[in-house]
Amino acid sequence: MSDPSGPAALSMGEAPTGEASGGGRDGFGLVIFSGGYDRVHYALAMAAAAAACGRPVSVLMAGRALPALLGETGPGGCGWHGLDAADDGRSPKDRDRYLAERGVATLEDLLTSCAALGVTVTVCEMGLRALNWPTTVGLRTDVPASLGGIVGFLGRVGAGSLVFV
Protein backbone atom coordinates (compact mmCIF):
# COMPACT_ATOMS: atom_id res chain seq x y z
CA MET A 1 0.00 0.00 0.00
CA SER A 2 1.31 3.45 -0.86
CA ASP A 3 2.09 6.08 1.75
CA PRO A 4 -0.94 8.45 1.81
CA SER A 5 1.35 11.42 2.41
CA GLY A 6 3.37 10.71 -0.76
CA PRO A 7 2.78 11.94 -4.31
CA ALA A 8 0.01 9.36 -4.93
CA ALA A 9 -2.14 11.22 -2.37
CA LEU A 10 -1.92 14.54 -4.21
CA SER A 11 -5.08 16.03 -5.60
CA MET A 12 -5.20 17.65 -9.02
CA GLY A 13 -3.40 20.97 -9.06
CA GLU A 14 -1.47 20.36 -5.83
CA ALA A 15 2.29 20.73 -6.04
CA PRO A 16 4.54 18.10 -4.45
CA THR A 17 6.88 19.35 -1.75
CA GLY A 18 9.98 18.17 0.01
CA GLU A 19 12.93 16.07 -1.10
CA ALA A 20 11.12 13.99 -3.71
CA SER A 21 10.19 17.11 -5.65
CA GLY A 22 13.67 18.62 -5.51
CA GLY A 23 12.48 21.09 -2.88
CA GLY A 24 11.34 23.43 -5.66
CA ARG A 25 14.91 24.69 -6.13
CA ASP A 26 16.01 22.83 -9.26
CA GLY A 27 16.08 25.04 -12.33
CA PHE A 28 13.89 24.34 -15.33
CA GLY A 29 14.92 25.28 -18.85
CA LEU A 30 12.44 25.23 -21.68
CA VAL A 31 13.33 25.73 -25.34
CA ILE A 32 10.16 26.65 -27.23
CA PHE A 33 11.05 26.16 -30.89
CA SER A 34 7.92 24.76 -32.52
CA GLY A 35 5.48 27.41 -33.70
CA GLY A 36 2.28 25.36 -33.47
CA TYR A 37 -0.22 27.09 -31.20
CA ASP A 38 -0.89 24.02 -29.04
CA ARG A 39 2.81 23.37 -28.48
CA VAL A 40 3.54 26.98 -27.53
CA HIS A 41 0.46 27.08 -25.29
CA TYR A 42 1.38 23.91 -23.42
CA ALA A 43 5.03 24.88 -23.11
CA LEU A 44 4.02 28.20 -21.52
CA ALA A 45 1.67 26.30 -19.18
CA MET A 46 4.62 24.13 -18.13
CA ALA A 47 6.80 27.22 -17.57
CA ALA A 48 4.13 28.93 -15.45
CA ALA A 49 3.49 25.76 -13.44
CA ALA A 50 7.18 25.22 -12.73
CA ALA A 51 7.57 28.84 -11.63
CA ALA A 52 4.47 28.56 -9.43
CA CYS A 53 6.12 25.56 -7.74
CA GLY A 54 9.09 27.76 -6.88
CA ARG A 55 11.50 26.57 -9.53
CA PRO A 56 13.63 29.14 -11.34
CA VAL A 57 12.47 28.96 -14.97
CA SER A 58 14.36 30.04 -18.07
CA VAL A 59 12.66 30.00 -21.47
CA LEU A 60 14.46 30.30 -24.80
CA MET A 61 11.98 31.40 -27.46
CA ALA A 62 13.31 30.37 -30.85
CA GLY A 63 12.31 29.40 -34.37
CA ARG A 64 8.64 29.47 -35.29
CA ALA A 65 7.66 30.11 -31.65
CA LEU A 66 9.00 33.67 -31.79
CA PRO A 67 5.70 35.22 -32.97
CA ALA A 68 4.34 34.47 -29.47
CA LEU A 69 6.42 37.40 -28.23
CA LEU A 70 5.58 39.83 -31.00
CA GLY A 71 3.71 42.99 -30.22
CA GLU A 72 1.18 44.47 -32.57
CA THR A 73 4.00 46.40 -34.24
CA GLY A 74 6.06 43.28 -35.05
CA PRO A 75 6.26 41.61 -38.47
CA GLY A 76 2.76 41.00 -39.75
CA GLY A 77 1.27 43.19 -37.02
CA CYS A 78 -0.69 40.34 -35.48
CA GLY A 79 1.32 39.26 -32.42
CA TRP A 80 0.83 35.66 -31.33
CA HIS A 81 -2.01 35.25 -33.83
CA GLY A 82 0.88 34.75 -36.29
CA LEU A 83 1.79 31.40 -34.72
CA ASP A 84 1.27 28.29 -36.82
CA ALA A 85 -2.11 26.54 -36.74
CA ALA A 86 -3.17 24.41 -33.79
CA ASP A 87 -2.99 20.62 -33.97
CA ASP A 88 -6.69 20.47 -34.87
CA GLY A 89 -6.15 22.87 -37.80
CA ARG A 90 -7.76 25.89 -36.15
CA SER A 91 -6.13 29.29 -36.34
CA PRO A 92 -4.35 30.36 -33.14
CA LYS A 93 -7.11 32.88 -32.43
CA ASP A 94 -9.90 30.31 -32.89
CA ARG A 95 -8.10 27.66 -30.82
CA ASP A 96 -7.48 30.20 -28.03
CA ARG A 97 -11.18 31.10 -27.98
CA TYR A 98 -12.12 27.37 -28.00
CA LEU A 99 -9.89 26.70 -24.98
CA ALA A 100 -11.13 29.80 -23.12
CA GLU A 101 -14.74 28.63 -23.55
CA ARG A 102 -13.71 25.46 -21.69
CA GLY A 103 -12.04 27.27 -18.82
CA VAL A 104 -8.48 26.73 -20.05
CA ALA A 105 -5.99 29.56 -19.68
CA THR A 106 -5.53 31.57 -22.85
CA LEU A 107 -2.15 32.27 -24.41
CA GLU A 108 -2.40 35.83 -23.07
CA ASP A 109 -3.08 34.45 -19.57
CA LEU A 110 -0.03 32.20 -19.79
CA LEU A 111 2.28 34.91 -21.11
CA THR A 112 1.27 37.36 -18.39
CA SER A 113 1.46 34.63 -15.72
CA CYS A 114 4.99 33.76 -16.80
CA ALA A 115 5.95 37.42 -16.56
CA ALA A 116 4.30 37.82 -13.14
CA LEU A 117 5.98 34.66 -11.83
CA GLY A 118 9.44 35.85 -12.86
CA VAL A 119 10.11 33.45 -15.71
CA THR A 120 13.29 34.53 -17.50
CA VAL A 121 12.62 34.81 -21.23
CA THR A 122 15.37 34.95 -23.82
CA VAL A 123 14.69 35.75 -27.47
CA CYS A 124 17.02 33.64 -29.56
CA GLU A 125 19.14 35.87 -31.76
CA MET A 126 19.81 33.00 -34.17
CA GLY A 127 16.04 32.45 -34.42
CA LEU A 128 15.48 36.09 -35.33
CA ARG A 129 18.12 35.84 -38.04
CA ALA A 130 16.60 32.61 -39.38
CA LEU A 131 13.26 34.41 -39.74
CA ASN A 132 15.05 37.40 -41.27
CA TRP A 133 13.81 39.65 -38.46
CA PRO A 134 16.00 42.45 -37.07
CA THR A 135 17.12 42.34 -33.45
CA THR A 136 15.02 45.48 -33.02
CA VAL A 137 11.84 43.59 -33.94
CA GLY A 138 8.72 44.90 -32.17
CA LEU A 139 8.37 42.59 -29.18
CA ARG A 140 5.66 42.75 -26.52
CA THR A 141 6.47 45.19 -23.76
CA ASP A 142 4.50 43.36 -21.06
CA VAL A 143 6.67 40.22 -21.15
CA PRO A 144 10.23 41.08 -20.15
CA ALA A 145 12.63 39.38 -22.55
CA SER A 146 16.26 39.80 -23.42
CA LEU A 147 18.14 39.05 -26.60
CA GLY A 148 20.53 36.15 -26.27
CA GLY A 149 21.60 32.77 -27.46
CA ILE A 150 21.95 29.12 -26.64
CA VAL A 151 25.18 29.39 -24.62
CA GLY A 152 23.81 32.03 -22.24
CA PHE A 153 20.54 30.13 -21.90
CA LEU A 154 22.30 26.88 -21.03
CA GLY A 155 24.47 28.75 -18.55
CA ARG A 156 21.35 29.99 -16.73
CA VAL A 157 19.75 26.54 -16.66
CA GLY A 158 22.95 24.93 -15.36
CA ALA A 159 22.33 21.39 -14.11
CA GLY A 160 18.55 21.87 -14.06
CA SER A 161 16.01 20.07 -16.23
CA LEU A 162 15.85 20.91 -19.91
CA VAL A 163 12.83 20.40 -22.19
CA PHE A 164 12.64 21.07 -25.93
CA VAL A 165 9.24 21.75 -27.50
C-alpha positions in Angstrom: 0.0 0.0 0.0 1.3 3.4 -0.9 2.1 6.1 1.7 -0.9 8.4 1.8 1.4 11.4 2.4 3.4 10.7 -0.8 2.8 11.9 -4.3 0.0 9.4 -4.9 -2.1 11.2 -2.4 -1.9 14.5 -4.2 -5.1 16.0 -5.6 -5.2 17.6 -9.0 -3.4 21.0 -9.1 -1.5 20.4 -5.8 2.3 20.7 -6.0 4.5 18.1 -4.5 6.9 19.4 -1.7 10.0 18.2 0.0 12.9 16.1 -1.1 11.1 14.0 -3.7 10.2 17.1 -5.7 13.7 18.6 -5.5 12.5 21.1 -2.9 11.3 23.4 -5.7 14.9 24.7 -6.1 16.0 22.8 -9.3 16.1 25.0 -12.3 13.9 24.3 -15.3 14.9 25.3 -18.9 12.4 25.2 -21.7 13.3 25.7 -25.3 10.2 26.7 -27.2 11.1 26.2 -30.9 7.9 24.8 -32.5 5.5 27.4 -33.7 2.3 25.4 -33.5 -0.2 27.1 -31.2 -0.9 24.0 -29.0 2.8 23.4 -28.5 3.5 27.0 -27.5 0.5 27.1 -25.3 1.4 23.9 -23.4 5.0 24.9 -23.1 4.0 28.2 -21.5 1.7 26.3 -19.2 4.6 24.1 -18.1 6.8 27.2 -17.6 4.1 28.9 -15.5 3.5 25.8 -13.4 7.2 25.2 -12.7 7.6 28.8 -11.6 4.5 28.6 -9.4 6.1 25.6 -7.7 9.1 27.8 -6.9 11.5 26.6 -9.5 13.6 29.1 -11.3 12.5 29.0 -15.0 14.4 30.0 -18.1 12.7 30.0 -21.5 14.5 30.3 -24.8 12.0 31.4 -27.5 13.3 30.4 -30.9 12.3 29.4 -34.4 8.6 29.5 -35.3 7.7 30.1 -31.7 9.0 33.7 -31.8 5.7 35.2 -33.0 4.3 34.5 -29.5 6.4 37.4 -28.2 5.6 39.8 -31.0 3.7 43.0 -30.2 1.2 44.5 -32.6 4.0 46.4 -34.2 6.1 43.3 -35.0 6.3 41.6 -38.5 2.8 41.0 -39.8 1.3 43.2 -37.0 -0.7 40.3 -35.5 1.3 39.3 -32.4 0.8 35.7 -31.3 -2.0 35.3 -33.8 0.9 34.7 -36.3 1.8 31.4 -34.7 1.3 28.3 -36.8 -2.1 26.5 -36.7 -3.2 24.4 -33.8 -3.0 20.6 -34.0 -6.7 20.5 -34.9 -6.1 22.9 -37.8 -7.8 25.9 -36.1 -6.1 29.3 -36.3 -4.4 30.4 -33.1 -7.1 32.9 -32.4 -9.9 30.3 -32.9 -8.1 27.7 -30.8 -7.5 30.2 -28.0 -11.2 31.1 -28.0 -12.1 27.4 -28.0 -9.9 26.7 -25.0 -11.1 29.8 -23.1 -14.7 28.6 -23.5 -13.7 25.5 -21.7 -12.0 27.3 -18.8 -8.5 26.7 -20.1 -6.0 29.6 -19.7 -5.5 31.6 -22.9 -2.2 32.3 -24.4 -2.4 35.8 -23.1 -3.1 34.5 -19.6 0.0 32.2 -19.8 2.3 34.9 -21.1 1.3 37.4 -18.4 1.5 34.6 -15.7 5.0 33.8 -16.8 5.9 37.4 -16.6 4.3 37.8 -13.1 6.0 34.7 -11.8 9.4 35.9 -12.9 10.1 33.5 -15.7 13.3 34.5 -17.5 12.6 34.8 -21.2 15.4 34.9 -23.8 14.7 35.8 -27.5 17.0 33.6 -29.6 19.1 35.9 -31.8 19.8 33.0 -34.2 16.0 32.5 -34.4 15.5 36.1 -35.3 18.1 35.8 -38.0 16.6 32.6 -39.4 13.3 34.4 -39.7 15.0 37.4 -41.3 13.8 39.6 -38.5 16.0 42.4 -37.1 17.1 42.3 -33.4 15.0 45.5 -33.0 11.8 43.6 -33.9 8.7 44.9 -32.2 8.4 42.6 -29.2 5.7 42.8 -26.5 6.5 45.2 -23.8 4.5 43.4 -21.1 6.7 40.2 -21.2 10.2 41.1 -20.1 12.6 39.4 -22.5 16.3 39.8 -23.4 18.1 39.1 -26.6 20.5 36.1 -26.3 21.6 32.8 -27.5 22.0 29.1 -26.6 25.2 29.4 -24.6 23.8 32.0 -22.2 20.5 30.1 -21.9 22.3 26.9 -21.0 24.5 28.7 -18.5 21.3 30.0 -16.7 19.8 26.5 -16.7 23.0 24.9 -15.4 22.3 21.4 -14.1 18.5 21.9 -14.1 16.0 20.1 -16.2 15.8 20.9 -19.9 12.8 20.4 -22.2 12.6 21.1 -25.9 9.2 21.8 -27.5 
